[in-house]
Amino acid sequence: MGPNDPRNLTGDIVDGSYFPMADLNIYLSLLSTGIKVLEIRASLMEQEKLVEQSVDPYALVKDIYFQQQEFKVKDGKVEKPAEEKELEDDIDAYLDNL
């Protein structure tokens, strides 16, 4: 399941106990889960190439995971790091001089 924090753990517990009716119709539940797994796998196939071509796949996946968590916690209002802002300023200055 990957790294977990208290917020995700609580959510998993609530999600697991929220809809017990799925257990009554096990075949429909298994079919639904199978389709979800196939959709997730299909959506991740493009991202596999990114991981395979990276210099350090572990660091890339870890960075992506933490960025995603920050995006979820801050409701999509994530500020750019200072280094990235400086780099954009340098690029803009360079392009202005051309």
C-alpha atoms as a printed R data frame, in Angstrom:
   type eleno elety resid chain resno       x       y       z
1  ATOM     1    CA   MET     A     1   0.000   0.000   0.000
2  ATOM     2    CA   GLY     A     2   2.943   2.351   0.318
3  ATOM     3    CA   PRO     A     3   3.631   4.943   2.975
4  ATOM     4    CA   ASN     A     4   0.692   5.994   5.098
5  ATOM     5    CA   ASP     A     5  -0.127   8.853   7.401
6  ATOM     6    CA   PRO     A     6  -2.844   9.114  10.077
7  ATOM     7    CA   ARG     A     7  -5.185  10.960   7.705
8  ATOM     8    CA   ASN     A     8  -5.026   8.225   5.051
9  ATOM     9    CA   LEU     A     9  -5.265   5.441   7.637
10 ATOM    10    CA   THR     A    10  -8.415   6.953   9.102
11 ATOM    11    CA   GLY     A    11  -9.885   7.372   5.633
12 ATOM    12    CA   ASP     A    12  -9.143   3.745   4.754
13 ATOM    13    CA   ILE     A    13 -10.864   2.523   7.916
14 ATOM    14    CA   VAL     A    14 -13.946   4.668   7.268
15 ATOM    15    CA   ASP     A    15 -14.065   3.660   3.588
16 ATOM    16    CA   GLY     A    16 -13.781   0.003   4.527
17 ATOM    17    CA   SER     A    17 -16.645   0.097   6.981
18 ATOM    18    CA   TYR     A    18 -18.831   2.617   5.169
19 ATOM    19    CA   PHE     A    19 -20.490   0.319   2.676
20 ATOM    20    CA   PRO     A    20 -20.919  -3.199   4.114
21 ATOM    21    CA   MET     A    21 -23.651  -3.983   1.558
22 ATOM    22    CA   ALA     A    22 -20.933  -4.777  -0.984
23 ATOM    23    CA   ASP     A    23 -20.195  -7.933   1.010
24 ATOM    24    CA   LEU     A    24 -23.723  -9.215   0.434
25 ATOM    25    CA   ASN     A    25 -23.229  -9.335  -3.321
26 ATOM    26    CA   ILE     A    26 -19.692 -10.701  -3.564
27 ATOM    27    CA   TYR     A    27 -19.706 -11.394  -7.312
28 ATOM    28    CA   LEU     A    28 -20.695  -7.858  -8.210
29 ATOM    29    CA   SER     A    29 -18.145  -6.539  -5.741
30 ATOM    30    CA   LEU     A    30 -15.373  -8.682  -7.276
31 ATOM    31    CA   LEU     A    31 -16.310  -7.612 -10.795
32 ATOM    32    CA   SER     A    32 -16.338  -3.942  -9.770
33 ATOM    33    CA   THR     A    33 -12.959  -4.280  -8.063
34 ATOM    34    CA   GLY     A    34 -11.490  -6.074 -11.090
35 ATOM    35    CA   ILE     A    35 -12.628  -3.328 -13.435
36 ATOM    36    CA   LYS     A    36 -11.187  -0.647 -11.141
37 ATOM    37    CA   VAL     A    37  -7.847  -2.475 -11.030
38 ATOM    38    CA   LEU     A    38  -7.738  -2.715 -14.839
39 ATOM    39    CA   GLU     A    39  -8.537   0.986 -15.205
40 ATOM    40    CA   ILE     A    40  -5.806   1.933 -12.738
41 ATOM    41    CA   ARG     A    41  -3.304  -0.290 -14.546
42 ATOM    42    CA   ALA     A    42  -4.186   1.223 -17.922
43 ATOM    43    CA   SER     A    43  -3.814   4.759 -16.580
44 ATOM    44    CA   LEU     A    44  -0.369   3.973 -15.111
45 ATOM    45    CA   MET     A    45   1.135   2.449 -18.265
46 ATOM    46    CA   GLU     A    46   2.211   5.851 -19.615
47 ATOM    47    CA   GLN     A    47   3.819   6.754 -16.308
48 ATOM    48    CA   GLU     A    48   5.881   3.554 -16.312
49 ATOM    49    CA   LYS     A    49   7.969   4.945 -19.160
50 ATOM    50    CA   LEU     A    50   8.753   8.026 -17.074
51 ATOM    51    CA   VAL     A    51   9.942   5.866 -14.177
52 ATOM    52    CA   GLU     A    52  11.989   3.569 -16.417
53 ATOM    53    CA   GLN     A    53  13.781   6.517 -18.058
54 ATOM    54    CA   SER     A    54  14.615   8.329 -14.822
55 ATOM    55    CA   VAL     A    55  18.088   8.297 -13.318
56 ATOM    56    CA   ASP     A    56  16.799   7.360  -9.861
57 ATOM    57    CA   PRO     A    57  13.355   5.724 -10.029
58 ATOM    58    CA   TYR     A    58  12.973   5.556  -6.233
59 ATOM    59    CA   ALA     A    59  13.624   9.280  -5.753
60 ATOM    60    CA   LEU     A    60  11.256  10.129  -8.614
61 ATOM    61    CA   VAL     A    61   8.383   8.052  -7.200
62 ATOM    62    CA   LYS     A    62   8.985   9.376  -3.679
63 ATOM    63    CA   ASP     A    63   8.966  12.984  -4.901
64 ATOM    64    CA   ILE     A    64   5.810  12.438  -6.949
65 ATOM    65    CA   TYR     A    65   4.089  10.822  -3.957
66 ATOM    66    CA   PHE     A    66   4.885  13.709  -1.614
67 ATOM    67    CA   GLN     A    67   3.833  16.279  -4.227
68 ATOM    68    CA   GLN     A    68   0.523  14.473  -4.640
69 ATOM    69    CA   GLN     A    69  -0.041  14.397  -0.861
70 ATOM    70    CA   GLU     A    70   0.734  18.122  -0.606
71 ATOM    71    CA   PHE     A    71  -1.671  18.817  -3.494
72 ATOM    72    CA   LYS     A    72  -4.446  16.892  -1.727
73 ATOM    73    CA   VAL     A    73  -3.849  18.513   1.661
74 ATOM    74    CA   LYS     A    74  -3.735  22.054   0.263
75 ATOM    75    CA   ASP     A    75  -6.701  21.544  -2.092
76 ATOM    76    CA   GLY     A    76  -4.601  22.185  -5.193
77 ATOM    77    CA   LYS     A    77  -3.146  25.495  -3.989
78 ATOM    78    CA   VAL     A    78   0.516  24.481  -3.889
79 ATOM    79    CA   GLU     A    79   3.148  27.203  -4.159
80 ATOM    80    CA   LYS     A    80   6.245  26.708  -6.270
81 ATOM    81    CA   PRO     A    81   9.520  26.232  -4.395
82 ATOM    82    CA   ALA     A    82  11.908  29.212  -4.248
83 ATOM    83    CA   GLU     A    83  14.433  27.407  -6.481
84 ATOM    84    CA   GLU     A    84  11.818  26.934  -9.184
85 ATOM    85    CA   LYS     A    85  10.771  30.599  -9.002
86 ATOM    86    CA   GLU     A    86  14.419  31.682  -9.341
87 ATOM    87    CA   LEU     A    87  14.880  29.375 -12.311
88 ATOM    88    CA   GLU     A    88  11.817  30.852 -14.024
89 ATOM    89    CA   ASP     A    89  13.146  34.357 -13.406
90 ATOM    90    CA   ASP     A    90  16.498  33.367 -14.922
91 ATOM    91    CA   ILE     A    91  14.797  31.842 -17.953
92 ATOM    92    CA   ASP     A    92  12.623  34.931 -18.418
93 ATOM    93    CA   ALA     A    93  15.680  37.199 -18.161
94 ATOM    94    CA   TYR     A    94  17.535  35.047 -20.698
95 ATOM    95    CA   LEU     A    95  14.630  35.097 -23.123
96 ATOM    96    CA   ASP     A    96  14.313  38.880 -22.779
97 ATOM    97    CA   ASN     A    97  17.972  39.278 -23.771
98 ATOM    98    CA   LEU     A    98  17.498  37.288 -26.984
